Amino acid sequence: MNPNDAWRALHAERTTEGIDAILAVPGVVGVVLGGSVARAMAWPLSDIDLVPVWADGQVSRDDLDRAQARMVDWWAASGRAQTLDVGWIAFEESEVRSLVDNPRDFPTLIRDDRWFHGLDKMFSGIGHGAQSASALAAFASEVRFDPAHRAAREARWWTMAEEGVRLASSTDPVAATLSIRQAARALRLVMVERWGERLGSMGREWTIWQRMADARGFDGREIVELANARVAGALMRAERAPLWLQERIRLSFAGRQLVGERVSEAENARDQLAAFEIHVAKRNEPPFEEWLDLPDVDLESKRDRLVALLSSLEPT
């Protein structure tokens, strides 16, 4: 085996271990393997994404959480940590059956965050265990790019962007800054749905999105600026990041090179900084670490630019 392919073998082994562990949870009858692993697009830092299917009335989150924790703890103790993403996106068998029996009212369906995020996660997924898991994976793959589903998703992202504009008027400058950045990110996903595309890996998505925009002649610079996802200055900003994030930046760049991705060191740093800044800011209280760039110093100008951007992208 080529040493550079060892991570693939380990990833495959752990995927099987994770599926078996979740199928052993009392009440779980099936599992959908989703994400980049199911689509054969994994990279060394890919999560293992699983969506459980429960027998009706037998949901036991405590048992599921314990099974997940045991696997993640063992993987970390064995020398190479691995994320097992499984939990709140889960469905009972009756919910899966209802997809066949009822008309597809996508605007109503995706008001439920499990369906909104789950149908994207399970695109090209693989069912294991009960037939209901295979039916769920097939449904997600069938409808992900259905025009009616895409329109409903675009509308929800658009509503999130409008809400971000409203919250950008907050008297709290940090809250206003984060609202602007999140609104710009929602507009980015509006465009993804309009293009008939999808984003996946959190740690690679800004560079992937810019490639999409460039291929379509779309000028995404304003979205990038308002989202605080600039490539310029990313390496200097990374030097101010906490050590755990600096290590993540180093590992992700090595992993992306390993799979032959076309990405610069600065683009990779930007991707990791953008992926984690909102999460870190929401988990902490002021004073914020310098790398988070909070709050924006030109907040009023950013608000005006966001309103103008929203207007320019409004559906016709």
C-alpha positions in Angstrom: 0.0 0.0 0.0 1.2 3.5 -0.8 1.9 5.2 2.5 -0.1 8.2 1.2 -3.2 6.0 0.9 -3.0 4.7 4.5 -5.5 7.4 5.7 -8.1 6.0 3.2 -7.8 2.5 4.6 -8.1 3.8 8.1 -11.1 6.0 7.1 -12.8 3.0 5.6 -12.2 0.8 8.6 -13.5 3.5 11.0 -16.6 4.0 8.8 -17.5 0.4 9.2 -16.8 0.5 12.9 -19.0 3.6 13.3 -21.9 2.1 11.3 -21.7 -1.1 13.3 -21.6 0.8 16.6 -24.7 2.9 15.8 -26.7 0.0 14.4 -26.1 -1.8 17.8 -27.8 1.1 19.7 -31.2 -0.2 21.0 -34.0 1.2 18.8 -31.8 2.0 15.8 -32.9 -0.1 12.8 -30.9 1.6 10.0 -28.2 4.1 9.3 -27.5 6.3 6.3 -23.9 7.0 5.5 -23.7 10.5 4.1 -21.3 13.3 3.5 -18.1 13.2 1.5 -17.3 9.7 2.6 -20.5 8.3 0.9 -19.8 10.3 -2.2 -16.2 9.0 -2.5 -15.0 12.6 -2.1 -13.4 12.3 1.4 -10.1 13.9 2.4 -8.0 13.1 5.5 -10.0 15.5 7.8 -13.5 14.4 6.6 -16.1 13.6 9.3 -17.9 10.3 9.2 -21.5 11.4 8.8 -24.3 9.0 9.9 -28.0 9.5 10.0 -29.9 7.0 12.2 -33.3 5.6 11.5 -35.2 4.7 14.6 -38.0 2.2 15.1 -41.2 4.2 15.8 -41.3 5.3 19.4 -38.0 3.9 20.4 -35.7 7.0 20.2 -33.0 6.9 22.8 -30.6 9.8 22.4 -28.7 8.9 25.6 -27.8 5.5 24.2 -26.9 7.0 20.9 -24.7 9.7 22.5 -22.9 7.0 24.6 -22.2 4.9 21.5 -20.8 7.9 19.7 -18.7 9.0 22.6 -17.2 5.5 23.0 -16.2 5.4 19.4 -14.7 8.9 19.3 -12.8 8.3 22.6 -11.4 5.0 21.3 -10.3 6.5 18.0 -8.6 9.4 19.8 -6.8 7.1 22.2 -5.6 4.9 19.4 -3.4 7.7 18.1 -5.5 9.5 15.4 -8.7 11.3 16.3 -11.7 11.0 14.1 -15.1 12.8 14.2 -18.3 10.7 14.1 -21.1 13.1 13.2 -24.3 11.5 14.4 -27.1 12.7 16.6 -29.8 15.3 16.1 -30.4 14.6 12.3 -32.3 11.4 12.7 -35.7 10.0 11.7 -38.3 7.5 12.7 -39.4 4.8 10.2 -42.9 6.3 10.0 -41.4 9.7 8.9 -39.6 7.9 6.1 -42.7 6.0 5.0 -44.7 9.2 4.9 -42.4 10.5 2.2 -43.8 7.9 -0.2 -47.5 8.4 0.9 -47.7 12.2 0.8 -47.2 14.9 -1.8 -43.8 16.6 -1.6 -44.4 19.9 0.0 -40.8 21.1 0.2 -41.4 24.5 1.8 -43.1 22.8 4.7 -40.7 19.8 4.9 -37.5 21.9 5.2 -38.9 24.1 7.9 -37.7 21.2 10.0 -33.9 21.6 10.3 -33.4 17.9 10.2 -34.8 17.7 6.7 -33.2 21.0 5.6 -29.7 19.9 6.6 -30.3 16.2 6.3 -31.4 16.0 2.7 -28.2 17.8 1.7 -26.0 15.6 4.0 -27.6 12.4 2.7 -27.3 13.2 -1.0 -25.7 10.2 -2.7 -25.9 8.5 0.7 -25.8 4.7 1.3 -28.3 3.0 3.5 -27.3 0.2 6.0 -29.6 -2.0 8.0 -33.3 -1.8 7.5 -34.8 -1.1 4.1 -36.1 2.2 5.4 -32.5 3.5 5.6 -32.0 2.7 1.9 -35.3 4.3 1.1 -34.3 7.5 2.9 -30.9 7.7 1.1 -32.6 7.1 -2.2 -35.2 9.9 -1.5 -32.5 12.4 -0.5 -30.5 11.6 -3.7 -33.7 11.9 -5.9 -34.9 15.2 -4.6 -31.7 17.1 -3.7 -31.6 18.9 -7.0 -35.3 18.8 -7.8 -36.2 22.3 -8.9 -39.0 22.7 -6.3 -36.7 21.6 -3.5 -33.9 23.9 -4.7 -36.4 26.8 -4.8 -37.5 26.1 -1.3 -33.9 25.9 0.0 -33.1 29.1 -1.8 -36.1 30.8 -0.2 -35.0 29.7 3.3 -31.4 30.9 2.8 -32.9 34.2 1.5 -35.0 34.6 4.6 -31.9 34.0 6.8 -30.1 36.7 4.8 -33.0 39.2 5.4 -33.0 38.3 9.1 -29.2 39.0 9.2 -29.8 42.4 7.6 -32.4 43.2 10.3 -30.2 42.1 13.1 -27.3 44.1 11.7 -28.9 47.2 13.2 -28.3 45.9 16.7 -26.8 48.4 19.1 -24.3 45.6 20.1 -21.5 46.0 17.6 -20.3 42.4 18.0 -23.8 41.1 17.4 -24.2 43.4 14.4 -20.9 42.3 13.0 -21.7 38.6 13.3 -25.2 39.2 11.8 -23.6 40.8 8.7 -21.1 38.0 8.3 -23.8 35.3 8.6 -26.1 37.2 6.2 -23.3 37.2 3.6 -22.8 33.5 4.1 -26.5 32.9 3.6 -26.4 34.9 0.3 -23.5 32.7 -0.7 -25.8 29.7 -0.3 -28.6 31.4 -2.2 -26.2 31.5 -5.1 -25.2 27.9 -4.7 -28.8 26.8 -5.0 -29.4 29.0 -8.0 -26.4 27.4 -9.7 -27.7 23.9 -9.0 -24.7 23.1 -6.9 -24.0 22.2 -3.2 -21.3 22.9 -0.7 -19.9 20.2 1.5 -16.8 20.2 3.5 -16.8 23.1 6.1 -13.1 23.4 6.0 -12.8 23.8 2.2 -16.0 25.5 1.2 -14.9 29.1 0.6 -12.3 28.1 -2.0 -14.8 25.7 -3.5 -17.4 28.4 -3.7 -15.1 30.9 -5.3 -14.2 28.3 -8.0 -17.9 27.9 -8.6 -18.4 31.7 -8.8 -15.5 32.2 -11.1 -16.7 29.4 -13.5 -20.0 31.3 -13.8 -18.6 34.7 -14.2 -20.1 35.8 -10.9 -18.2 38.5 -8.9 -18.3 37.1 -5.4 -15.9 39.7 -3.9 -18.5 41.6 -2.0 -19.9 38.4 -0.4 -16.4 37.4 0.6 -15.6 40.8 2.1 -18.8 41.0 4.1 -18.4 37.4 5.3 -14.8 38.3 6.5 -13.5 35.4 4.3 -10.7 37.2 2.5 -7.6 35.4 1.2 -5.6 38.6 1.5 -4.1 38.8 5.0 -5.2 35.2 5.9 -1.7 34.0 6.6 -0.9 36.9 8.9 -4.3 36.5 10.6 -3.5 32.8 11.1 -0.4 33.7 13.1 -2.7 35.3 15.7 -5.0 32.3 15.8 -4.9 29.9 18.8 -2.6 27.0 18.6 -5.3 24.4 18.0 -6.5 26.4 14.9 -2.9 26.8 13.7 -2.5 23.0 13.9 -5.8 22.6 12.1 -4.6 24.9 9.3 -1.4 22.9 8.9 -3.1 19.6 8.9 -5.8 20.7 6.4 -3.3 22.1 4.0 -1.3 18.8 4.1 -4.5 16.8 3.6 -5.7 18.9 0.7 -2.3 18.5 -1.0 -2.5 14.8 -0.4 -5.7 14.4 -2.4 -4.5 16.7 -5.2 -6.7 19.7 -4.5 -5.8 22.9 -6.2 -5.5 25.3 -3.2 -2.9 27.8 -2.0 -1.6 28.0 1.5 -3.4 31.4 1.9 -6.7 30.0 0.6 -6.5 27.1 3.0 -5.8 29.4 5.9 -8.7 31.6 4.9 -11.0 28.5 4.7 -10.2 27.3 8.2 -10.4 30.8 9.8 -13.8 31.4 8.1 -15.0 28.0 9.1 -14.4 28.5 12.8 -14.7 32.2 13.6 -18.5 32.3 14.0 -18.5 29.2 16.2 -15.7 30.4 18.4 -17.3 33.9 18.8 -20.6 32.4 19.8 -19.0 30.2 22.4 -17.0 32.9 24.1 -17.6 36.3 25.8 -15.7 39.6 25.3 -12.9 40.4 25.2 -12.5 38.4 22.0 -9.2 37.0 20.6 -7.6 39.3 18.1 -7.9 36.9 15.2 -11.7 37.1 15.2 -11.6 40.7 14.1 -14.5 41.7 16.3 -16.3 44.0 16.0 -15.9 45.5 12.5 -14.5 49.0 12.6 -16.5 50.2 9.6 -19.8 48.7 10.8 -22.1 51.3 9.4 -20.5 51.0 5.9 -20.8 47.2 6.1 -24.5 47.5 6.9 -25.1 49.7 3.9 -23.1 47.4 1.6 -25.1 44.4 2.9 -28.4 46.1 2.1 -27.1 47.0 -1.4 -25.9 43.4 -2.0 -29.2 41.9 -0.9 -31.0 44.3 -3.3 -28.7 43.4 -6.2 -29.3 39.6 -5.7 -33.1 39.8 -5.1 -34.9 37.2 -7.2 -36.5 38.6 -10.3 
